[in-house]
Amino acid sequence: MWTQHELALRPMRRGFHLITREVVAAVPELAGTGVGLLHVFIRHTSASLTLNENASPDVRRDFERYFNHAVPDGWSEYEHTQEGPDDMAAHIKASVLGPSLTLPVRAGRLALGTWQGIYLCEHRDQGGARKLLLTLQGE
């Protein structure tokens, strides 16, 4: 079985946001899948996805602080500056973290670790609504 859904996420402030519940809710066929894979793809170049700690909000804030330190907005060496001082830094962060996740499915659920959750990583101050393409393959 293959199925595909598009999930439109509301605009979120810059930062790392747990979206596991939204992703699961957008794929009703997940509940009837014994074994499979869910591929989650973000259709943007200035936001990304990652899988990490889902319990402590400190982790998400530390991710944001680290990436802002490692890849600063408005660095004078950036050539691509037409869309504002956060744009090129957002592209770099999105490339480092990546546009997709492939997650295991078992017994009608995502087979994630106890403390794992899906993050939308919003790298722009005004990123706007984001769209995800969710593709489930399984039986």
N, C-alpha and C positions, 0 to 999 in steps of 0.2 A: 504494500500500500504506500502510495505517495500522496501527500496533500501539502498545500501551500497557502499561507495567509499573510496579509500585510497588516502590520500593527503600527498605527499612528500614535506616537507618544506626545503628550502635551509639552509645550516649551518648559524647559527646566533651567534653573540658574546654573551658572558655571560650577562644576564639581562632579563628584562621583555618586551616582544614585542607584539604589537597588531597584531593579525592575523585574525580578524573578516572577512575582505574582502576575504582573501584566502579561508577560510572555506566556506563562502557563494558561492563563485565562483565554488568550487569543487562539489557542490550538485545542479545541474541544476533543479532537480525535486522539489526543495524547492519552486520555483516560482509558481508552480501549486498546492501547498498544502494549503488547507483552514485552517485546524487545525491539529496539530501533535506535535511531539517531535523530536528534533535532538540530538542524543547522540554523543559526541565528546570524543574519547579515544586516549591517547598518548601511543605508543607502546615502551616506554623506562622507565628506572628506575632512571635516573638522570636528568630528565626534567619533568615539570608538566604543568598543565593548571589551570587557574583561571579566574573569571569574575570580572571586576572592571572598574574603571574610564577610559574612552576612550578619554578624551579631553586634559588633562594636562600631558605632559611628566614628570613633576616633580613627579607625583604619582608613575610612573614606576621606576624612579631613587630612590625614597624613599623606595619602596619595596625592591629593590636590597640592599641598605644600611642596612635596618633593618635585612634582612635574613642573610647577611654576618656578622653582629654583633652577632645575636642570635645563629647562627650555623657557627662557623669559620672554614675555611680550616685548615688542618694540626694540629688539636687539638691533643695533645700528648696521649690522652686516646683512640683514635681510633685504633682498631685492623686491620680493613680492609683498608690497605694502598697501596696495590700492583699497583693500577692504578693511583697513584698520590695523592697529598695533597688535591685536590678538590673533589675527588671521594666520599668518605664517607659523607662529608658534603652535596654533591649533592643528595645522596640517602635520607638523612634525610629531606632535604628541599622538595624533591619530594613527600615524604610520608606525610608531614604536609599539603601541598597544594593539593595533589591528582592527579590521572591520568585521570580524566574524568569530563565532564560537561553534564548535560541533560538540554536542552534549549527548551522553548516553541516556537511553530510556529503558526502564525496566519496570514491569508490573504496573503500567499505567501512570508512571511518574518519572520526572527527571531523576536520574540516579546520581545525584550530587552528594558530596561529602556533607557531614553534619553542619559544618560552618561555612558552606560555600553558597554564594549567591551571584546572580548576573548583575553586573554594573553597566549602566549607560554612563560613559565618560564624556561629559559635556565640556569642551575645551574653549568655547567662545562665551563672551559676556552676554551676547544676544544671539544665541544659536538658533532659536526658533523651534518649531515642532520638528520632531525627528521620525523617520519611517524605518521600520525594520521589516525584512522579508524573512518569514519563518517557514522552513521546509522540513516536514516530518517524513521520514522513511522508516517503515517498520512493519511488523506483523503482530 
